[in-house]
């Protein structure tokens, strides 16, 4: 079936090119389609990477969207999917429970999606409220039928009338540390609020080493700085989750604060990620010292470093020196991109243009 679907998709797209019937990108990428993308992210509890990607795509099209918009939509969009990274089920379990056809129809009928948008298949999102089958195992022809009327596995996929949560599980945090995104859909209610002393690190490995040495066996907010788009291209910090999860299972109150990203790895541990401004961009995350108390509230959006404004102003920012690993991670190869990149809360979008002359290329 998967091979047949891949073949049909290629034939459809190639046919559109040959027959010149594909809608221009400017007519596909609209305000309504951007909103649909955000709603889809919230309803599925998907990867927090999209809080960067959607903003960047929108801004490239001249559409202004920010984390506050996502947080407001999160208040009215229910969480109706429990699949990785929001649960243990994988994509095959999701498909078996009803998949995208069931999901899109539920959201459309609840008035949570715009149907009047252009898609790869033409006008109307309701074209996706169906499922592909093969007439028999030897056939290569797809047959399209309406998606399942009821969920086939309520532990993975539910109707809007009976969601896992009545909100999308995405919160924007703000305070004197800056702005951050917190994915609350997989965090137990008792862990949504935390106030604990900070331990500051500048790499995933340093956190793992401290964990193995027993240095983190306490209530703690682990702070990992120097991981933003300007610093090192914002790598995936997925190796932090197992250690922090073990600490939480031991009964400690644990949280993470970082200017990096965690994608699908942000789960049951409360995590303030994508902190902006990042450390290398003058953010106060670079002025957090070991022992400072940090307070995070996933319900109200409070994000506070309990240090006075006067003391913060006098502190020196701690920026890790990246020259030592320049060869290992190819830092200089991507230096021009880091020099141009924007803030995480703006989708890390590049603004500006190149100036070409006979002698050199510059950027402004």
KOLGU-981766 format. One line per 4 residues: number of its first residue (from 1); their letters; for each residue z, x, y of C-alpha. Coordinates in nm, 3 decimals, always signed. Example, Ala and Ser with C-alpha at 12.3 -4.5 7.8 and 13.67 -1.06 7.14 Angstrom:
residues 2
1> AS> +0.780,+1.230,-0.450 ~ +0.714,+1.367,-0.106 .
This chain:
residues 364
1> XXXX> +0.000,+0.000,+0.000 ~ +0.091,+0.277,+0.241 ~ -0.239,+0.454,+0.180 ~ -0.429,+0.130,+0.235 .
5> XXXX> -0.242,+0.062,+0.560 ~ -0.315,+0.415,+0.685 ~ -0.684,+0.371,+0.603 ~ -0.699,+0.032,+0.776 .
9> XXXX> -0.529,+0.172,+1.088 ~ -0.780,+0.457,+1.112 ~ -1.075,+0.220,+1.065 ~ -0.943,-0.015,+1.333 .
13> XXXX> -0.887,+0.259,+1.592 ~ -1.217,+0.430,+1.514 ~ -1.395,+0.095,+1.537 ~ -1.244,+0.034,+1.879 .
17> XXXX> -1.382,+0.364,+2.001 ~ -1.730,+0.302,+1.859 ~ -1.748,-0.052,+1.997 ~ -1.577,+0.035,+2.326 .
21> XXXX> -1.326,-0.249,+2.287 ~ -1.003,-0.050,+2.327 ~ -0.801,-0.148,+2.634 ~ -0.757,+0.131,+2.890 .
25> XXXX> -0.419,+0.302,+2.874 ~ -0.332,+0.169,+3.221 ~ -0.364,-0.186,+3.084 ~ -0.154,-0.111,+2.775 .
29> XXXX> +0.128,+0.077,+2.946 ~ +0.281,-0.184,+3.177 ~ +0.624,-0.282,+3.305 ~ +0.640,-0.547,+3.032 .
33> XXXX> +0.553,-0.301,+2.755 ~ +0.817,-0.058,+2.882 ~ +1.077,-0.338,+2.874 ~ +0.962,-0.426,+2.521 .
37> XXXX> +1.018,-0.066,+2.418 ~ +1.372,-0.066,+2.557 ~ +1.452,-0.397,+2.387 ~ +1.322,-0.260,+2.058 .
41> XXXX> +1.541,+0.048,+2.094 ~ +1.851,-0.161,+2.165 ~ +1.791,-0.421,+1.893 ~ +1.755,-0.149,+1.629 .
45> XXXX> +2.021,+0.093,+1.749 ~ +1.758,+0.362,+1.740 ~ +1.745,+0.724,+1.846 ~ +1.895,+0.814,+2.182 .
49> XXXX> +1.594,+1.045,+2.227 ~ +1.418,+0.737,+2.356 ~ +1.652,+0.719,+2.655 ~ +1.458,+1.028,+2.763 .
53> XXXX> +1.114,+0.945,+2.627 ~ +1.087,+0.592,+2.767 ~ +1.195,+0.707,+3.113 ~ +0.942,+0.992,+3.109 .
57> XXXX> +0.655,+0.769,+2.990 ~ +0.738,+0.505,+3.250 ~ +0.758,+0.754,+3.535 ~ +0.425,+0.907,+3.437 .
61> XXXX> +0.282,+0.558,+3.490 ~ +0.463,+0.513,+3.822 ~ +0.723,+0.273,+3.676 ~ +1.081,+0.335,+3.784 .
65> XXXX> +1.328,+0.280,+3.498 ~ +1.669,+0.440,+3.453 ~ +1.973,+0.439,+3.228 ~ +2.136,+0.165,+3.434 .
69> XXXX> +1.844,-0.065,+3.347 ~ +1.889,+0.018,+2.980 ~ +2.263,-0.048,+2.999 ~ +2.204,-0.387,+3.165 .
73> XXXX> +1.953,-0.486,+2.898 ~ +2.201,-0.370,+2.634 ~ +2.439,-0.642,+2.751 ~ +2.198,-0.919,+2.649 .
77> XXXX> +2.001,-0.770,+2.358 ~ +2.180,-0.811,+2.022 ~ +2.192,-0.541,+1.758 ~ +2.016,-0.688,+1.452 .
81> XXXX> +1.929,-0.376,+1.250 ~ +2.152,-0.141,+1.052 ~ +1.925,+0.145,+0.947 ~ +1.932,+0.519,+1.011 .
85> XXXX> +2.039,+0.646,+1.260 ~ +2.243,+0.329,+1.310 ~ +2.340,+0.280,+0.944 ~ +2.295,+0.410,+0.591 .
89> XXXX> +1.975,+0.218,+0.507 ~ +1.645,+0.406,+0.535 ~ +1.308,+0.285,+0.659 ~ +1.213,+0.152,+0.316 .
93> XXXX> +1.528,-0.063,+0.300 ~ +1.443,-0.195,+0.647 ~ +1.088,-0.280,+0.541 ~ +1.215,-0.448,+0.226 .
97> XXXX> +1.453,-0.665,+0.429 ~ +1.170,-0.804,+0.641 ~ +1.069,-0.508,+0.853 ~ +0.894,-0.507,+1.188 .
101> XXXX> +0.733,-0.846,+1.135 ~ +1.069,-1.021,+1.101 ~ +1.224,-0.814,+1.380 ~ +0.950,-0.880,+1.637 .
105> XXXX> +0.929,-1.252,+1.557 ~ +1.306,-1.290,+1.596 ~ +1.305,-1.115,+1.933 ~ +0.998,-1.307,+2.056 .
109> XXXX> +1.141,-1.646,+1.957 ~ +1.467,-1.558,+2.133 ~ +1.277,-1.480,+2.453 ~ +1.376,-1.114,+2.444 .
113> XXXX> +1.024,-0.968,+2.431 ~ +0.712,-1.013,+2.642 ~ +0.430,-1.146,+2.427 ~ +0.160,-1.119,+2.697 .
117> XXXX> +0.096,-0.746,+2.659 ~ -0.198,-0.540,+2.539 ~ -0.152,-0.357,+2.209 ~ -0.359,-0.145,+1.974 .
121> XXXX> -0.476,-0.469,+1.812 ~ -0.553,-0.645,+2.138 ~ -0.369,-0.909,+2.341 ~ -0.036,-1.040,+2.223 .
125> XXXX> +0.266,-0.889,+2.053 ~ +0.282,-1.182,+1.810 ~ +0.002,-1.016,+1.610 ~ +0.276,-0.795,+1.467 .
129> XXXX> +0.476,-1.086,+1.321 ~ +0.308,-1.044,+0.986 ~ +0.314,-0.820,+0.683 ~ +0.040,-0.645,+0.486 .
133> XXXX> -0.010,-0.692,+0.111 ~ -0.263,-0.584,-0.150 ~ -0.424,-0.860,-0.356 ~ -0.372,-0.640,-0.662 .
137> XXXX> -0.281,-0.278,-0.726 ~ -0.646,-0.179,-0.775 ~ -0.762,-0.341,-0.450 ~ -0.797,-0.146,-0.129 .
141> XXXX> -0.830,-0.457,+0.089 ~ -0.526,-0.562,+0.287 ~ -0.416,-0.924,+0.308 ~ -0.198,-1.022,+0.604 .
145> XXXX> +0.069,-1.289,+0.566 ~ +0.346,-1.412,+0.796 ~ +0.662,-1.203,+0.780 ~ +0.958,-1.329,+0.579 .
149> XXXX> +1.110,-1.645,+0.727 ~ +1.461,-1.525,+0.639 ~ +1.610,-1.180,+0.609 ~ +1.595,-1.046,+0.257 .
153> XXXX> +1.896,-0.819,+0.311 ~ +2.151,-0.924,+0.577 ~ +2.329,-0.589,+0.543 ~ +2.021,-0.424,+0.695 .
157> XXXX> +1.840,-0.687,+0.904 ~ +1.977,-1.006,+1.061 ~ +1.848,-1.289,+1.279 ~ +1.931,-1.301,+1.651 .
161> XXXX> +2.162,-1.596,+1.580 ~ +2.381,-1.380,+1.355 ~ +2.366,-1.021,+1.485 ~ +2.573,-0.721,+1.388 .
165> XXXX> +2.677,-0.701,+1.753 ~ +2.602,-0.923,+2.050 ~ +2.504,-0.621,+2.259 ~ +2.266,-0.334,+2.197 .
169> XXXX> +2.532,-0.067,+2.170 ~ +2.408,+0.161,+2.448 ~ +2.631,+0.240,+2.745 ~ +2.575,+0.449,+3.055 .
173> XXXX> +2.878,+0.658,+3.146 ~ +2.942,+0.773,+3.501 ~ +3.218,+0.962,+3.677 ~ +3.300,+1.295,+3.835 .
177> XXXX> +3.139,+1.482,+3.543 ~ +2.807,+1.309,+3.611 ~ +2.601,+1.053,+3.422 ~ +2.570,+1.035,+3.045 .
181> XXXX> +2.446,+0.813,+2.764 ~ +2.683,+0.689,+2.494 ~ +2.562,+0.518,+2.179 ~ +2.838,+0.275,+2.082 .
185> XXXX> +2.662,+0.077,+1.809 ~ +2.808,+0.287,+1.526 ~ +3.143,+0.370,+1.690 ~ +3.447,+0.174,+1.569 .
189> XXXX> +3.619,-0.025,+1.844 ~ +3.938,+0.183,+1.813 ~ +3.738,+0.498,+1.895 ~ +3.557,+0.365,+2.203 .
193> XXXX> +3.829,+0.496,+2.434 ~ +3.968,+0.848,+2.429 ~ +4.167,+1.077,+2.657 ~ +4.223,+1.426,+2.522 .
197> XXXX> +4.216,+1.794,+2.622 ~ +3.884,+1.976,+2.631 ~ +3.763,+2.272,+2.428 ~ +3.456,+2.427,+2.586 .
201> XXXX> +3.174,+2.591,+2.389 ~ +2.823,+2.713,+2.466 ~ +2.656,+2.668,+2.126 ~ +2.664,+2.464,+1.807 .
205> XXXX> +2.758,+2.771,+1.607 ~ +3.066,+2.837,+1.821 ~ +3.188,+2.482,+1.752 ~ +3.131,+2.522,+1.379 .
209> XXXX> +3.316,+2.855,+1.376 ~ +3.615,+2.703,+1.558 ~ +3.618,+2.412,+1.315 ~ +3.617,+2.643,+1.010 .
213> XXXX> +3.902,+2.845,+1.162 ~ +4.114,+2.530,+1.207 ~ +4.114,+2.561,+1.586 ~ +4.005,+2.198,+1.637 .
217> XXXX> +4.268,+2.024,+1.421 ~ +4.402,+1.818,+1.711 ~ +4.304,+1.543,+1.951 ~ +4.016,+1.706,+2.134 .
221> XXXX> +3.707,+1.648,+2.346 ~ +3.455,+1.910,+2.242 ~ +3.240,+2.014,+2.538 ~ +2.912,+2.195,+2.467 .
225> XXXX> +2.735,+2.317,+2.781 ~ +2.415,+2.502,+2.853 ~ +2.211,+2.274,+2.626 ~ +2.010,+2.079,+2.884 .
229> XXXX> +1.634,+2.081,+2.950 ~ +1.657,+2.351,+3.217 ~ +1.883,+2.574,+3.007 ~ +1.716,+2.597,+2.667 .
233> XXXX> +1.480,+2.303,+2.633 ~ +1.749,+2.060,+2.509 ~ +1.754,+2.134,+2.133 ~ +1.883,+1.890,+1.873 .
237> XXXX> +2.262,+1.928,+1.826 ~ +2.278,+1.746,+1.493 ~ +2.499,+2.013,+1.331 ~ +2.796,+1.901,+1.543 .
241> XXXX> +2.832,+1.558,+1.383 ~ +2.964,+1.655,+1.035 ~ +3.250,+1.868,+1.170 ~ +3.353,+1.614,+1.435 .
245> XXXX> +3.333,+1.335,+1.177 ~ +3.571,+1.526,+0.948 ~ +3.820,+1.569,+1.233 ~ +3.803,+1.198,+1.305 .
249> XXXX> +3.859,+1.119,+0.936 ~ +4.170,+1.339,+0.948 ~ +4.316,+1.100,+1.204 ~ +4.247,+1.292,+1.524 .
253> XXXX> +4.105,+1.136,+1.838 ~ +3.777,+1.323,+1.884 ~ +3.482,+1.301,+2.122 ~ +3.185,+1.509,+2.233 .
257> XXXX> +3.058,+1.582,+2.584 ~ +2.732,+1.774,+2.621 ~ +2.431,+1.815,+2.845 ~ +2.227,+1.843,+2.525 .
261> XXXX> +2.092,+1.573,+2.296 ~ +2.181,+1.446,+1.951 ~ +1.902,+1.202,+1.869 ~ +1.995,+1.005,+1.559 .
265> XXXX> +2.291,+1.232,+1.490 ~ +2.517,+1.051,+1.738 ~ +2.710,+0.815,+1.513 ~ +3.072,+0.722,+1.454 .
269> XXXX> +3.211,+0.989,+1.689 ~ +3.204,+0.887,+2.057 ~ +2.958,+1.117,+2.228 ~ +2.869,+1.148,+2.597 .
273> XXXX> +2.527,+1.309,+2.571 ~ +2.242,+1.403,+2.805 ~ +2.500,+1.473,+3.080 ~ +2.325,+1.501,+3.415 .
277> XXXX> +2.325,+1.708,+3.624 ~ +2.333,+1.967,+3.346 ~ +2.533,+2.290,+3.370 ~ +2.237,+2.497,+3.484 .
281> XXXX> +2.157,+2.239,+3.753 ~ +2.494,+2.255,+3.927 ~ +2.662,+1.987,+3.719 ~ +3.040,+1.966,+3.699 .
285> XXXX> +3.017,+1.994,+3.320 ~ +2.996,+2.370,+3.388 ~ +3.335,+2.352,+3.564 ~ +3.529,+2.208,+3.270 .
289> XXXX> +3.791,+2.450,+3.141 ~ +3.983,+2.453,+2.813 ~ +4.281,+2.220,+2.835 ~ +4.139,+1.990,+3.104 .
293> XXXX> +4.191,+1.627,+3.014 ~ +3.874,+1.418,+2.982 ~ +3.873,+1.040,+2.959 ~ +3.584,+0.842,+2.810 .
297> XXXX> +3.568,+0.463,+2.792 ~ +3.267,+0.323,+2.608 ~ +3.348,-0.030,+2.723 ~ +3.380,+0.023,+3.100 .
301> XXXX> +3.157,+0.331,+3.128 ~ +3.438,+0.545,+3.270 ~ +3.370,+0.918,+3.238 ~ +3.641,+1.120,+3.409 .
305> XXXX> +3.749,+1.481,+3.425 ~ +4.114,+1.467,+3.533 ~ +4.087,+1.749,+3.782 ~ +4.108,+1.695,+4.158 .
309> XXXX> +3.798,+1.718,+4.374 ~ +3.957,+2.005,+4.563 ~ +4.024,+2.204,+4.245 ~ +3.672,+2.137,+4.116 .
313> XXXX> +3.522,+2.261,+4.443 ~ +3.709,+2.589,+4.408 ~ +3.616,+2.649,+4.045 ~ +3.338,+2.882,+3.941 .
317> XXXX> +3.076,+2.735,+3.710 ~ +3.065,+2.890,+3.363 ~ +2.699,+2.939,+3.275 ~ +2.628,+3.113,+2.944 .
321> XXXX> +2.401,+3.417,+2.957 ~ +2.092,+3.340,+2.746 ~ +1.927,+3.680,+2.776 ~ +2.075,+3.804,+2.449 .
325> XXXX> +1.880,+3.551,+2.238 ~ +1.562,+3.563,+2.445 ~ +1.356,+3.724,+2.170 ~ +1.502,+3.513,+1.888 .
329> XXXX> +1.426,+3.173,+2.037 ~ +1.122,+3.269,+2.243 ~ +1.288,+3.179,+2.572 ~ +1.040,+3.356,+2.795 .
333> XXXX> +0.746,+3.181,+2.631 ~ +0.873,+2.843,+2.758 ~ +1.030,+2.965,+3.083 ~ +0.764,+2.796,+3.304 .
337> XXXX> +0.837,+2.458,+3.146 ~ +1.212,+2.492,+3.198 ~ +1.155,+2.592,+3.558 ~ +0.963,+2.270,+3.625 .
341> XXXX> +1.162,+2.020,+3.421 ~ +1.359,+1.739,+3.584 ~ +1.699,+1.587,+3.508 ~ +1.779,+1.410,+3.183 .
345> XXXX> +1.860,+1.085,+3.365 ~ +1.506,+1.094,+3.503 ~ +1.353,+1.150,+3.160 ~ +1.340,+1.526,+3.222 .
349> XXXX> +1.002,+1.451,+3.379 ~ +0.798,+1.725,+3.543 ~ +0.709,+1.642,+3.903 ~ +0.467,+1.843,+4.113 .
353> XXXX> +0.128,+2.005,+4.068 ~ -0.035,+2.339,+4.000 ~ -0.216,+2.535,+4.270 ~ -0.505,+2.744,+4.143 .
357> XXXX> -0.658,+3.031,+4.336 ~ -0.883,+3.320,+4.239 ~ -0.580,+3.549,+4.205 ~ -0.293,+3.344,+4.063 .
361> XXXX> -0.152,+3.008,+3.962 ~ +0.157,+2.870,+4.132 ~ +0.352,+2.546,+4.112 ~ +0.516,+2.325,+4.373 .
